Amino acid sequence: MEIGKNITGLQEKLRILSDAAKYDVACTSSGVDRKGARGDIGNSVAAGICHSFAGDGRCISLLKILLTNHCIYDCKYCINRRSNDVERTAFTPDEVCSLTIEFYRRNYIEGLFLSSGVFPSPNETMERIYEILYKLRKVYRFRGYIHIKAIPGADEAILDEVGLLADRMSVNLELPTADSLRALAPHKSRDSILKPMSRIQKRIVESRQSMGQTARLERAWGVKNLSNGLFGEESYQKRLETEKNRTSLFVAEGEAGLASVRRGQDIRTFVPAGQSTQMIVGATSESDYHMMMVTQALYRQYDLKRVFFSAYIGLNDDSALPAPGTPPPLLREHRLYQADWLLRFYGFRAEELLSEEAPNFNVLLDPKCDWAVRHLEYFPVEVMSADYEMLLRVPGIGAKSARRIYNARRLGRLDFSDLKRLGVVLKRAHYFITLGGRQMFPVSLEENRITAGLISDGRKKNWKLTHEDNYRQLNLFDDMKLEAVPEVEDFKKAAGGQL
């Protein structure tokens, strides 16, 4: 059977296959720094992908298409499943190349995001994808960003060849548990998904080491070991030294590759922007805690660049799924992304953010604020002396502002106006910090009072309804009883029941 025979017009194919690809959200900046070259088309830089966003917040920055929406599988959550009555078509490799180059020349895109249904087999699908990449890189001399979805079940030899031409590859995990996968995608298995993920990771490590780089991706300044969390055994300085030692082990091995680069030889790196995966949120009953534990395990075991979350949109009428028309859990998806950021760049562990007793994120507070108000024993943090990892734990202080504080305080004392200029969001941070032992405003270290201040005005009323017995606003008479402005020690004593 010749796929794509039923739809012949290129414009119609583009309409169908771009629409079919919109449910895959793994579309971000490239993470690759590759300059243009004489005689070639395009370039790819670390932040070079221009972003635009759909109404639901999904990134649509690349030419994001399916090679085909024909599929031999019948996954219950997928709009392109075999049993659905939808328009079917497929691009030829030359059509994908032509669209990519023409869109790039018109400055519509910065790169290509290519996924596909599985038809007629995983190997034949990946062979067509390889043909597209080979022509783009070697015939059209395209140097822009290319993100490819690897097809589980394809031969490792094909994956190896595709990985030498793509910037990023991803294998979608789809669902967080093997039981859910068996229930909604009986033609797939967890092993068939994890096997190519492991293969890609192995080849990335080999490629990085041959170039004299560390085996694992460097995620955050000062937070190198995700397994330690805030109070791990290694200090920042020890981690930094460990990373230097680890790098030196690969220098000798990478000398040959670096010498080849100096001689002008064409050295191809394997998936330089790393690999990623995606999980569907809301199609099954797993909690946020379960999803974050799986996410953490994927980062540790497979060194993924990103784990993406896709709020399930009820399109298929199936008793195993939420009914069509059910609102997608976009807020839950947003909280998972916020928590994912904390895992990757702030040194948090999944078990710090959630537990089996409290398995889902707070709908009113972001995960970092929620952790802070539940762990007031670590606050207030003295900005002038706290280590970098503790600064990262303060709501309102991001990785960039923490880095700036870490460097600026060595030059002299800071005040609160300095913190604002350094990027600190004092509206949130002032509850949890001191400068020279003094707070910006006198604030009691009380969970309910701080929570009320952190919640936006639009949601504060709803919070008060569920905390009416605990919440009480300070009034003028309370203030009149204070004979002097309380010091930070007074607040600590009050929080500990000593006053």
C-alpha positions, 0 to 999 in steps of 0.5 A: 500500500502506498501511504499518502495516496489518498491526499495528493496536494501539498497544501492539504497534506500540510494542513492535515499533518501539521494539525495532527502534530499539535498534540506533541508539545516537546518543542523548545529552544534548540540548546545547540550552538552551531554557526553558519558556514559558507555554502550552507543554509541556516544556523542553530544557536543556544537560544536561537529558536523563535517562540510563538505560542498557541492560546493554550500555551503550547509552543509552535515555534518550529515547522512541526509536522508528522511524516504520516498520520497513518499508524499500525497502532491503536493507542486509545489516547491518540487522535491518529489511532488506527481505529479513528476515522480521520483523513490520512496522508503522508509526506514524501521525504522530498516534500518535507525537505522542500517545505523546511527549506522554503519556510526557512528562507521566508524566515517563518521558522528556525528549524524542524520538528518531525514526528510520525505515526508508525507505518508500515513498521517501525524500521521503515518509518525510521528509514524514511526519517533518516532519508529526510535528515540525510537530504537536509544535511547533505543535499540542501546543506541545512544547518538549522535545528532538527528535532526527531521523534525516535520510533520504539522498535526500530533497529539500533543501527538506524537510530545511530545514523539518525542521531548523527544528523539530528540535534535532539531525539526523543522517545515518548514515554507517554504514560508513567506506569507499565499498567497504564501503558498496557491499558491504553496502548496494548501494542507498546511496552515499557521495555520497547520505549526504554531500550532506544532511550538507553541506546541514545543515552549511551551514544550521547555519552560516547560522543561527549567523552570523545570531545573531551566533555563530561559524560552527563549534561551540566544542568545548573550552576552549583547544583550538579548532583540531582540525587543529593538535594539541598542537604546532601553530603557534598557541598557546592565546592566539593561538587565543583571539584568533583566535576573538574576531576571528572572532566580531566578523565576525558581530556586524554581520550578526547585529544584525538577528536579535538585535534581532528577539529583543529585540522578542519575535519568534519566531526559529527556529534551525536544528538548534541541537544540531548534527548527528551520524552513526554508524559500525558497528564490526566489520561490515567489516575496517577498522582503528581507524586508518581509522575514526579518520581518517574520524572526524577528517575528518568533524569538520573538514569537516562540523563534526559534534557527535558521531560515534557508534560501534555495535558490530555485533551478528551478527543476519543470516546472511550470508557477508559479515558475522560469523556470528550469535552472534559477540560484539559488539566492545564493548571496541573500541567503547569505545576508539573512543569514548575516542579520539573524546573526545581528538579533540574535547576534548583537541586530539589528532590521529588520526595521533598515536594510531594509524598504519598500522604500529600500526592498532588500539588497545591492549586493555589501556590507554586511548588517552591512557595508551597515547600517553603511555607511547609518548612519554615524551620529553614527560614529566614535565610540571611542573604549575606551569608547563606550558601548558593543552594539555600538561596535557591530555596527562597521563593522569589530568588531564581537561579540567575538572581542567586548567582548574582547575589553570590557574586555581588555580596563579596564586593560589599553589603547589600540592601533590599533595593540592591536585591530588587536590581539583582532580579529578586522578586521581593513580593515573595522573597521578603517573607523568607529573608533577612539582610544584616539580621533585619527583615524588609517588613516585620513578618511573623513566621507563621504558615497561614499568615505567609500563605495568605500573603503569597496567594494572589488577591483573586484567590485569597477569598477562596483560601480564606473560606477553607482556613477561616478558623486559622486566618486572622488579619492583623488590625490596628489594636494588635499593632498598638500593643507593640512597644518596639519594632520586633527583632528577628529573634522575637519572631523566632521565639514567637514561632517556637512558642517561647513568647 
